Amino acid sequence: MYSLIFTQSSKKLAKTLCSPVRQQFRFFTSFEIKETPKLKLHSYWRSSCSQRVRIALNLKGLEYEYKAVNLLKGEQFTPEFEKLNPLKYVPVLEDGDVVVADSFAILLYLEDKYPEHPLLPRDLQKKALNIQAASVVTSSIQPLQNLAVLNYIEEKISSDEKLVWVQRHLNKGFAALEKLLKSSVGRYATGDDIGLADVFLAPQIAAGITRFQIDMSHYPTLARLHGVYTEHPAFQAAHPDKQPDAPSSS
Ligand SMILES: N[C@@H](CCC(=O)N[C@@H](CS)C(=O)NCC(=O)O)C(=O)O
């Protein structure tokens, strides 16, 4: 796989060139053409954790092969998948011989390995805020709405209780995020550049609205950010409905 650093249009142009011409293109333009092994992302269309990684890959302009794991059919429990992630969750990223599971670990790996379009600002306070917001989503919201947890509540109590449970935890997390971001918010969560916080917030806010009927009038900052994310191509391409394993009616 070839990718060009610098502009997306240069990248598209280079891909249309046959190999010897590519060499000349590199010589005459001084653009750097990187040969990188194709990344593979094990993902499920509706998984918010997978969506985070899809957003970051898109923002960084990294091509990847989509490996669908059907969570409803239990494909995360197969012995082959367990070798990739002993916890039996998506997402998992394969980068050549390197295998990284857990969206937070994957995003930090991508940040180090592919620094183009950095998601963690140099400013230490802003960087810490990005990590804190990401951590609120990944530690204090999403695990409480995970498929296994919801199935358990539905089975042991009722499906009504399942919604009450999720809404309680989403509202607690959203209220905290709303306060946390108040002083930093710009066009995006921590200023005018897209950061790690946005990559975690976008799928979580969308899930709150579309799957769990959260009343967003209590969270004006998050509601506005949701609108901003839905307009951005990198976020749009990572949307569950756009994934190859999304059901055609979704
Ligand atoms: N902390 C992990 C959580 C991963 C996770 O919970 N993945 C969900 C989908 S978002 C999953 O694979 N669930 C399958 C199951 O519950 O069996 C991460 O951020 O990657």
The ligand as an SDF file (V2000), in Angstrom:
LIG
                    3D

 20 19  0  0  0  0  0  0  0  0999 V2000
  -12.3100   -1.0500   26.5350 N   0  0  0  0  0  0  0  0  0  0  0  0
  -12.5750   -1.7550   25.3250 C   0  0  0  0  0  0  0  0  0  0  0  0
  -14.0140   -2.2020   25.2960 C   0  0  0  0  0  0  0  0  0  0  0  0
  -14.3170   -3.0390   24.0810 C   0  0  0  0  0  0  0  0  0  0  0  0
  -15.7810   -3.3950   24.0030 C   0  0  0  0  0  0  0  0  0  0  0  0
  -16.5120   -3.3150   24.9920 O   0  0  0  0  0  0  0  0  0  0  0  0
  -16.2050   -3.8050   22.8190 N   0  0  0  0  0  0  0  0  0  0  0  0
  -17.5950   -4.1860   22.6220 C   0  0  0  0  0  0  0  0  0  0  0  0
  -18.1670   -3.4570   21.4340 C   0  0  0  0  0  0  0  0  0  0  0  0
  -18.1280   -1.6720   21.6900 S   0  0  0  0  0  0  0  0  0  0  0  0
  -17.6610   -5.6710   22.3580 C   0  0  0  0  0  0  0  0  0  0  0  0
  -16.8460   -6.2140   21.6560 O   0  0  0  0  0  0  0  0  0  0  0  0
  -18.6770   -6.3450   22.9350 N   0  0  0  0  0  0  0  0  0  0  0  0
  -18.8610   -7.7510   22.7020 C   0  0  0  0  0  0  0  0  0  0  0  0
  -19.5120   -8.4560   23.8510 C   0  0  0  0  0  0  0  0  0  0  0  0
  -19.9700   -7.7950   24.7930 O   0  0  0  0  0  0  0  0  0  0  0  0
  -19.5380   -9.6860   23.7970 O   0  0  0  0  0  0  0  0  0  0  0  0
  -12.2370   -0.8730   24.1170 C   0  0  0  0  0  0  0  0  0  0  0  0
  -12.3230    0.3490   24.2550 O   0  0  0  0  0  0  0  0  0  0  0  0
  -11.8870   -1.3910   23.0610 O   0  0  0  0  0  0  0  0  0  0  0  0
  1  2  1  0
  2  3  1  0
  2 18  1  0
  3  4  1  0
  4  5  1  0
  5  6  2  0
  5  7  1  0
  7  8  1  0
  8  9  1  0
  8 11  1  0
  9 10  1  0
 11 12  2  0
 11 13  1  0
 13 14  1  0
 14 15  1  0
 15 16  2  0
 15 17  1  0
 18 19  2  0
 18 20  1  0
M  END
$$$$
